[in-house]
Amino acid sequence: MKHLAIATLCLAMASSGVLAQVNAGEQKSDPNLPFTVTQVTTLNLPWKIAFLPDGRMLITEKVGGLWLVTQQGEKTQVANIPAVLWQGQGGMLGVYLSPHYAQDHYVYLTYSEPGEPGGSSLALARAQLKIGDNAASLEGLQVIWRDGERGEGGQFGAEIAFSPDSKYLYLSSGDRQRMTPAQDPNQPLGKILRLTLDGKPAPGNPMAGKTGAATVPVIDPPSDTEAAKTAPVVRTYTFPGPNLTPAETWASGIRTPYGLAFAPDGRLWELEHGPRGGDELNLIEPGKNYGWPLVSYGHNYNGVPIPSPDTRPDLTKPVIYWVPVIAPGNLIFYKGAMFPQWNGSAFASGLASKAILRITFDGKGGAQMAERWDLGHRVRDVEVAPDGALWMIEDAKPGGVFRLTPLGMAVSTPVVSAQAATPASAPSGAATPNASEAEHLKSVIANNNCLLCHRVGREGGDIGPSLNGVGTRRTPDQIRAAIISPPKTTSAGAPNPMPPYVDKIAEEDLKNLVHYLSTLPPLP
């Protein structure tokens, strides 16, 4: 459901060259979900999904696990993962594929790393993923960046976005609930960092080549932003070498950055938790200060007020804020074939709001809320699969792993239960093709690229309907019609990319293919 007033205001401000600060917190949920939600499996406090090119997923568990998961819900535990401190918002957090994964097989992990003298700090590690028969492992793991301060506090951020040219890595580092470090140029907390792919300061950063103080004060999380100003120093951290924080920093004044993603136009967007109110969507630009903890559209949890961003024109305001909060989990931009009407939109997952939100962008640095769907789950992460389906994970113990597909889309969906479905019997009088005939017909399917869009049994894609039926068997006439004269639009209302095959398959092959498909048992 769209709010016309919000849209009109955004368009008016965009046309005048000024970004509007829009409160989208009161936007109501659309009661009609535009997708079917199917639970595939569960994990123990799942945090992040990373899709492999073949459609399998790597999923982290905050408690310290990493799993290789198929789209049917089969799970293989990944070995050789680093130790984490699971406490509060800390644990095993992000997992991301290298932008050159096809060549280097690198996987990046972000997590809370335990260490002396106590507590934990954000770490960024890289390793090669090795997958064998019923086994998977990380090999050659190296920590390529870390905040060595350790200490108390949650909200690590720990999001990664790779630059559109695949040369650089942007890392979000939360303020650890300590607040004031977000304004300290000597500390990485409360920053967006821009690094090379091996964790070094990237060339071209606003303070490239500069180093910071050799020591920094470490504090415990204070009760509010006013108390933070005089918080006692619990110890002093000494950097083991040059303090590279200034050279790494891309932007500052960040609170809890759980969303970080590049839009199709190359702009970088960040989504963060506010305190009590004031979640923010920020357009991240080099050298900008986004104000935390000096200003916020929210208040401290104990009610102590925080100055409004409207009082500080020298600080960069959010494009959208939420009062009340949505408690964002992550931010992604959609690109896929299953929901083509949403290409270019962003999706935000919501924890306290138990929602998924769609956000649109004007290509000029403006954004507006489009829709909000309440799902009844604390949505930690939403991601796009290679076939264009949306997947989400639930922040719970156990937490569900769900697949979202267009309404009415006839596809073979994975089954949670390990109990095998009972296949329907073949039509009476139908003879099953022999082995050689079946192999020939499989080659017909392969040569015509049918499996790019359709499933046959459990194999194939999910853009088009299953060729041999879902739940109930398709008749030979229905199968023939789907091949030689497909509808102009898909069941989701999008243009159908499939051409008519009436003149592309020999009549005898078509006849045998229809017969072969009609003898296959439909799958749920």
Secondary structure, DSSP 4 states (H G I P E B T S, - for coil): ---HHHHHHHHHHHHTT----EE-TTPPPPSS-SEEEEEEEEESSEEEEEE-TTS-EEEEETTTEEEEE-TT--EEEEESPPP---BTTBSEEEEEE-TTHHHH-EEEEEEEEE-TTSBEEEEEEEEEEEEETTEEEEEEEEEEEE-TT-BS----EEEEEE-TTSSEEEEEE--TT--GGGG-TT--TTEEEEEETTSSBPTT-TTTT----SEEEE-PPPSSHHHHTTPPP-EEEE-SS---HHHHEEEE--SEEEEEEE-TTS-EEEEEE-SBS-EEEEEE-TT-B--TTT--SSB-TTS-----GGG-TTSPPPSEEESS---EEEEEE---SSSGGGTT-EEEEESTT-EEEEEEE-SSS-EEEEEEEE-SS-EEEEEE-TTS-EEEEESSSSEEEEEEEETT-------SSSSPP-PPPPPTTPPPP-HHHHHHHHHHHHHTTGGGT-EETTEE-SSS--TT-BSSPPPHHHHHHHHHS--SB-TTSSBP-PPP-TTTS-HHHHHHHHHHHHHSPPB-
